[in-house]
Amino acid sequence: MLTSFMDYLFCCLTRKADNIVVPIETSEPADGYEFVELKPGRILRIRHIIPDRPVVEVPSTQAGSMSCKRKITIYRNGQMLIENLGDREKPEMENCQNGDIEPNSTRDAEAEQSGNSGSMPPVTINETKCDARTDVALDAEEGMTAAPGQPDQPQQPRRRRWKPKRTVVIDCERKITSCKGTHADLVLFFIHGVGGSLDIWGNQLDFFSRLGYEVIAPDLAGHGASSAPHIVAAYTFYALAEDIRLVFKRYARKRNILIGHSYGVSFCTFLAHEYPDQIHKMIMINGGGPTALEPSLCSIFNLPICVLNCLSPLLAWSFLKAGFARQGAREKQLLKENNAFNVSSFVLRAMMSGQYWPEGDELYHAELTVPVLLVHGMHDKFVPVEEDQRMAEILLLAFLKVLDEGSHMIMMECPETVNTLLHEFLLWEPEIPSKKEPKARPETAKAQPDTTNVAPETATVRPLTAQ
């Protein structure tokens, strides 16, 4: 999801000694911090805050129920066809990968790029709108035959249907309700990215815990105060995803909200795919496009660790320039305080080389039915805004908010704006249009009505707004 070029600057982080973790026997919760041993020798630091608040049970209502009907077809030429059943009759062609056969399509997709607060933008199921000829492709043979009796008239090339390689049908009913801090069955999970720690969520954890939310934020292996194994295999995507899965199973409740940043978005997507019934909503902050992860062969992390240590001062300056919209004393202090962005070169090198996740392609993301809020910093030099726009097109139900005053570390640069936006999304609940009763015809109207100038009935979609 994030390229190695985007993440390599995280080695701006100064070199430090191996993580020192207290023994598991003495890891009693203190000040909201816990140490959990997931596997022998693999200990994660987790901040777990359960605020004292009145508990209010969620009313059993079906007002927020939405029907998710979708058919996704992958063709052998690399094209992906998305059909939103019941909402649109026109199919949508996506992702012409090989470039050999270009579909006759015109893209008319717009992403919401304004507003730091306010109501959620109007949303329809899959906001991409494409007109495409999806069932035909040019035949490989170029031969043309003449029709009988017309030897001089050229004939159009023969066309044939592409056989689908894979077809996925989604048909489910999802209940989406407002998520308040007084709900007893609700918990928020915050997942950081490469080189970070749970401390980058400090403003968000304090904000939501004061509102009564139960919050969970772990340190990934090798980050923050978690243990740092000395084997490269401990930092692959699958090893880290398994850690997050165990943390989720330990603290999950009936409804769970996932908030991920950068590389952490990939782990949130993994959980949403594995536990679709338990994930209520998801928030992606500067996560990038819906592409499969694959480590770059031409990455700076292919250099020896001793060279990376020598380059740390230069890369620290580069990250400050690219990761923050402004480079003042406040931004420099944010990098140093709370032990954030302070991991060893070995961990960074292993993290970058372990970003291999071939399953996380566009089809993987298109299968998700959970509502998603995408937050993008306009000045982000790591993740182009086009990647988050593409993510909004592929996801079934997504909002895209672009904040013009932030960059890659938007939740640290503009905590008030981000907190308000996230809270608004948690409180959002879709409005289901009420069914209008058909008007009764008068008793005297026995004759056949004249329908010559009557327009055909059209279906309308009611916008979804925040409550």
C-alpha positions in Angstrom: 0.0 0.0 0.0 2.9 2.3 0.7 5.9 2.3 -1.5 9.4 1.9 -0.1 10.2 5.4 -1.3 7.5 6.8 1.0 8.6 4.8 4.0 12.3 4.9 3.6 12.6 8.3 5.1 11.4 7.0 8.4 14.9 6.0 9.0 15.3 9.7 9.9 15.0 8.2 13.3 18.2 8.2 15.3 19.8 4.9 16.2 19.0 3.6 19.6 19.8 0.5 21.7 17.6 -2.5 21.6 14.2 -2.1 23.2 14.2 -2.8 26.9 11.0 -4.4 28.1 10.1 -5.1 31.7 9.6 -8.8 32.6 6.2 -10.1 31.8 5.6 -11.0 35.5 5.8 -7.4 36.5 3.7 -6.0 33.7 0.7 -4.9 35.6 -1.4 -2.1 34.0 -0.1 1.3 35.1 -1.2 4.7 33.8 -3.1 3.0 31.0 0.0 1.0 29.8 0.2 -2.8 29.6 2.8 -5.3 28.5 1.3 -8.3 26.7 3.3 -11.4 25.8 1.8 -12.7 22.5 4.4 -15.4 22.0 7.4 -16.4 24.0 9.8 -13.4 23.9 7.4 -11.3 21.8 6.1 -8.7 24.1 4.1 -5.6 23.0 3.5 -2.4 24.9 -0.2 -1.5 24.7 -2.0 1.6 26.0 -5.4 0.6 27.1 -7.7 3.3 28.6 -11.1 2.4 30.0 -12.7 5.7 31.1 -15.3 6.0 33.8 -18.5 6.9 32.0 -22.1 6.1 32.3 -23.0 3.1 30.2 -25.9 3.4 27.8 -27.1 0.4 25.8 -27.5 0.9 22.1 -31.2 0.9 21.1 -32.1 -1.9 18.8 -33.1 -0.1 15.7 -32.8 -0.9 12.0 -32.7 2.7 10.8 -29.0 2.3 9.9 -29.3 -0.9 7.9 -27.8 -0.8 4.4 -28.0 -3.5 1.7 -24.6 -4.3 0.2 -25.0 -6.1 -3.1 -22.0 -6.2 -5.5 -20.6 -8.5 -8.2 -16.9 -8.2 -8.9 -15.5 -10.0 -12.0 -11.8 -10.3 -12.8 -11.0 -11.0 -16.5 -7.9 -12.8 -17.9 -6.7 -9.6 -19.5 -6.4 -7.9 -16.1 -9.6 -5.9 -16.2 -11.9 -5.7 -13.2 -15.7 -5.3 -13.6 -17.7 -4.0 -10.6 -21.4 -4.2 -10.7 -23.4 -2.7 -7.9 -26.5 -4.8 -7.9 -29.7 -3.1 -6.9 -28.3 0.4 -7.0 -27.1 0.8 -10.5 -27.7 -1.2 -13.6 -24.7 0.1 -15.5 -21.5 -1.9 -14.9 -18.2 -0.2 -14.1 -14.9 -1.3 -15.6 -11.8 -0.9 -13.5 -8.1 -1.3 -13.7 -6.9 -2.0 -17.2 -3.5 -3.4 -16.0 -1.7 -4.7 -19.0 -2.5 -1.7 -21.3 -2.8 -4.0 -24.4 -6.6 -3.7 -24.6 -8.0 -0.4 -23.7 -11.7 -0.4 -22.8 -13.9 2.3 -24.4 -14.6 4.1 -21.1 -14.6 7.6 -19.8 -13.9 8.2 -16.1 -16.0 10.8 -14.4 -14.9 10.3 -10.8 -14.6 13.2 -8.3 -13.1 13.0 -4.8 -14.1 15.3 -2.0 -11.1 17.6 -1.4 -12.6 20.2 0.9 -13.9 20.8 4.4 -12.1 20.2 7.7 -15.4 19.8 9.5 -19.1 19.6 8.8 -21.3 16.9 7.6 -20.2 13.9 5.7 -20.4 14.4 1.9 -23.1 12.9 -0.2 -22.2 9.2 -0.8 -23.4 6.6 -3.2 -22.3 3.0 -3.3 -19.0 3.1 -5.1 -18.6 6.7 -6.3 -16.8 5.7 -9.5 -18.9 6.3 -12.6 -17.7 4.7 -15.8 -19.3 3.7 -19.1 -17.5 0.7 -20.5 -17.9 -2.0 -23.1 -17.0 -4.9 -20.9 -18.0 -8.0 -22.7 -16.0 -7.7 -25.9 -12.3 -7.4 -26.9 -10.4 -7.5 -30.2 -9.7 -10.9 -31.4 -6.0 -11.8 -31.6 -6.4 -12.7 -35.3 -6.4 -9.8 -37.7 -8.0 -11.7 -40.6 -11.2 -10.3 -42.1 -13.6 -12.0 -44.3 -16.0 -10.5 -46.9 -19.7 -11.0 -46.8 -21.3 -13.0 -49.6 -22.1 -10.8 -52.6 -20.0 -7.9 -51.4 -16.4 -8.8 -52.0 -15.1 -5.2 -51.9 -16.7 -4.1 -48.7 -14.4 -4.5 -45.7 -15.8 -6.1 -42.6 -15.2 -5.2 -39.0 -12.7 -7.3 -37.0 -14.3 -10.2 -35.2 -14.8 -9.8 -31.5 -15.0 -12.3 -28.7 -16.0 -12.4 -25.1 -13.3 -12.5 -22.5 -13.8 -15.4 -20.1 -13.8 -14.3 -16.4 -10.9 -15.5 -14.3 -12.7 -15.0 -11.0 -16.1 -13.8 -9.8 -17.0 -12.6 -6.4 -20.5 -11.9 -5.3 -21.2 -9.8 -2.2 -24.8 -9.8 -0.8 -25.2 -8.8 2.8 -27.1 -6.5 5.1 -24.9 -4.2 7.2 -26.2 -2.3 10.3 -24.5 1.1 10.7 -25.3 3.0 13.9 -23.9 6.0 15.7 -20.9 5.2 17.8 -20.9 7.1 21.1 -18.5 6.9 24.0 -21.3 5.8 26.3 -21.9 2.6 24.3 -20.6 -0.4 26.3 -20.0 -2.6 23.3 -17.5 -0.2 21.5 -13.7 0.1 21.4 -11.3 2.1 19.2 -8.0 0.5 17.9 -5.2 2.8 16.8 -2.4 1.2 14.6 0.7 3.2 13.8 3.1 2.7 10.8 6.8 2.1 10.1 9.1 3.9 12.6 6.3 5.2 14.8 4.9 4.2 18.1 1.6 4.5 20.0 2.8 7.9 21.2 2.0 9.5 17.8 -1.7 9.0 18.8 -1.3 10.9 22.1 -3.7 13.6 21.2 -6.3 11.2 19.8 -6.1 8.9 22.8 -6.6 11.7 25.3 -9.4 13.2 23.3 -11.5 10.1 22.8 -10.9 8.8 26.3 -12.2 12.1 27.7 -15.3 11.6 25.6 -15.8 8.2 27.2 -14.4 5.9 24.6 -12.4 2.8 25.4 -9.1 3.0 23.3 -6.4 0.5 22.4 -3.0 1.5 20.9 -0.2 -1.1 20.6 3.5 -0.6 19.8 4.5 -2.8 16.8 7.3 -5.2 17.4 10.6 -3.3 17.5 8.9 0.0 18.0 8.3 2.1 21.1 8.7 0.0 24.2 7.9 -3.4 22.6 10.4 -6.1 22.3 12.8 -6.1 19.3 13.6 -9.6 18.1 16.9 -10.0 16.2 15.6 -12.0 13.3 14.3 -10.5 10.0 11.4 -12.9 9.9 9.9 -11.2 13.0 9.1 -8.1 10.9 7.3 -9.4 7.9 3.8 -8.3 7.1 2.3 -11.6 8.1 4.2 -11.7 11.5 3.1 -8.2 12.4 -0.4 -8.8 11.2 -0.6 -11.9 13.4 0.4 -9.7 16.4 -2.3 -7.2 15.6 -4.8 -10.0 15.2 -4.0 -11.4 18.6 -4.3 -8.0 20.2 -7.6 -7.5 18.5 -8.9 -10.9 19.7 -7.8 -10.0 23.2 -9.6 -6.6 23.5 -12.3 -6.7 20.8 -15.9 -6.1 21.7 -19.1 -6.3 19.7 -18.4 -3.2 17.7 -14.8 -2.2 16.9 -13.4 0.9 15.1 -10.1 0.6 13.4 -7.9 3.7 12.9 -4.6 3.2 11.0 -1.9 5.5 9.7 0.5 4.8 6.8 1.6 1.2 7.0 -0.8 0.6 9.8 -3.7 1.0 7.3 -2.7 -2.4 5.8 -3.1 -4.1 9.1 -6.5 -2.5 9.6 -7.6 -3.7 6.2 -6.4 -7.2 7.0 -8.5 -7.2 10.2 -11.6 -5.8 8.4 -11.3 -8.6 5.9 -10.8 -11.3 8.5 -13.5 -10.1 10.9 -16.1 -8.3 8.8 -18.9 -8.7 11.3 -17.0 -7.3 14.2 -15.5 -4.2 12.4 -18.1 -1.4 12.5 -16.2 1.4 10.8 -12.6 2.0 9.7 -10.5 5.2 9.3 -7.5 5.3 6.9 -5.0 8.2 7.4 -2.6 8.7 4.6 -2.6 5.0 3.8 -2.1 5.1 0.0 -3.8 3.2 -2.8 -5.3 -0.3 -2.9 -2.2 -2.0 -4.2 -0.5 -5.2 -3.1 2.6 -4.7 -1.0 5.9 -5.7 -2.5 9.4 -4.6 -1.3 11.4 -2.5 -3.7 14.6 -3.9 -5.1 16.1 -0.4 -5.5 15.6 0.7 -1.9 17.9 2.6 0.4 17.3 -0.2 2.9 19.3 -2.6 0.8 22.4 -0.8 2.0 24.3 -2.2 5.0 23.1 -1.2 8.4 26.3 0.7 9.2 25.7 2.9 6.2 22.1 3.6 7.3 23.4 4.7 10.7 25.7 7.2 9.0 22.9 8.5 6.9 20.6 9.0 9.8 21.2 12.8 10.3 20.5 13.5 6.6 17.5 11.3 6.5 16.1 12.9 9.6 16.2 16.3 7.9 14.6 14.8 4.8 11.7 13.3 6.8 11.1 16.5 8.6 10.8 18.3 5.2 8.5 15.6 3.6 6.5 14.5 6.6 5.4 17.9 7.9 3.8 20.8 6.1 5.9 23.2 8.3 9.4 22.7 9.7 9.6 24.7 12.8 10.6 24.1 16.4 7.2 22.6 17.2 7.6 20.0 14.5 11.1 19.1 15.6 9.9 18.7 19.1 7.1 16.4 18.0 9.7 14.0 16.6 11.7 13.9 19.8 9.1 13.8 22.5 7.5 10.6 24.0 10.1 8.4 22.4 8.3 8.5 19.0 10.3 7.7 15.8 13.2 6.1 17.6 13.9 2.7 16.3 17.0 0.9 15.3 18.3 0.7 11.7 18.0 -3.1 11.8 14.3 -2.9 12.6 13.7 -0.3 9.8 15.6 -2.4 7.3 13.7 -5.5 8.3 10.3 -3.7 8.2 10.9 -2.4 4.7 12.1 -5.7 3.3 9.2 -7.5 5.0 6.4 -5.5 3.2 5.2 -8.4 1.1 1.5 -8.8 0.9 0.3 -10.0 -2.6 -3.3 -10.6 -1.4 -3.9 -6.9 -0.7 -4.8 -5.9 -4.2 -7.7 -3.9 -5.6 -10.0 -7.0 -5.5 -9.2 -7.5 -1.8 -10.2 -4.0 -1.0 -13.3 -4.1 -3.2 -14.7 -6.9 -1.2 -14.8 -4.8 2.0 -18.3 -3.7 3.1 -17.3 -1.7 6.1 -17.8 2.1 5.9 -14.4 3.9 5.6 -13.2 7.4 6.2 -10.1 8.4 4.3 -8.1 11.3 5.6 -5.4 12.8 3.5 -3.0 15.7 4.1 -2.7 17.9 1.1 1.0 18.5 1.6 1.9 14.8 1.9 5.0 14.2 -0.2 4.9 10.4 0.6 1.4 9.5 -0.5 -0.1 11.3 -3.6 -3.7 12.3 -3.3 -4.5 10.3 -6.4 -3.8 7.1 -4.4 -6.4 7.9 -1.8 -8.8 8.9 -4.6 -8.3 5.5 -6.1 -8.9 3.9 -2.8 -12.2 5.8 -2.4 -13.3 4.6 -5.9 -12.6 0.9 -5.1 -14.1 0.8 -1.7 -17.8 0.0 -1.5 -18.7 2.9 0.9 -16.1 5.5 1.5 -15.7 9.2 2.4 -12.5 11.1 1.3 -11.5 14.2 3.3 -8.5 16.2 2.1 -7.1 18.6 4.7 -5.1 21.5 3.2 -3.1 22.4 6.3 -1.4 19.1 7.0 1.0 16.5 5.6 1.9 12.9 6.2 1.8 13.3 10.0 -1.6 15.1 9.9 -2.8 13.7 13.3 0.2 15.3 15.0 0.2 18.5 13.0 -3.5 19.3 13.3 -4.8 17.2 16.2 -8.0 19.4 16.8 -9.1 19.2 13.2 -8.4 15.4 12.9 -10.1 14.7 16.2 -13.2 16.6 15.2 -13.3 14.8 11.8 -12.9 11.4 13.3 -15.5 12.0 16.0 -18.0 13.2 13.4 -17.5 10.0 11.4 -18.0 7.9 14.5 -21.3 9.6 15.1 -22.4 9.3 11.5 -25.4 7.1 10.8 -27.0 6.7 7.4 -30.5 7.9 6.8 -32.7 5.4 5.1 -35.3 7.1 2.9 -38.9 6.5 4.0 -41.1 4.6 1.7 -43.9 6.7 0.2 -47.3 5.1 0.0 -48.8 5.2 -3.5 -51.6 7.6 -4.0 -55.0 6.0 -4.4 -56.7 6.5 -7.7 -60.1 8.1 -7.7 -63.1 5.9 -8.2 -64.2 7.8 -11.3 -60.9 7.3 -13.2 -61.9 4.3 -15.2 -60.4 5.3 -18.6 -56.8 4.4 -19.6 -54.6 7.4 -18.7 -52.7 9.2 -21.5 -48.9 8.6 -21.0 -47.6 10.3 -24.1 -45.9 13.1 -22.3 -45.2 11.4 -19.0 -41.5 11.0 -18.1 -40.3 7.6 -16.9 -40.0 7.1 -13.2 -36.4 7.6 -11.9 -34.8 6.3 -8.8 -33.2 8.8 -6.5 -30.5 8.3 -3.9 -30.8 10.2 -0.6 -27.5 11.7 0.6 -26.0 10.3 3.8 -25.2 13.1 6.3 -23.6 13.0 9.7 -25.8 13.2 12.7 
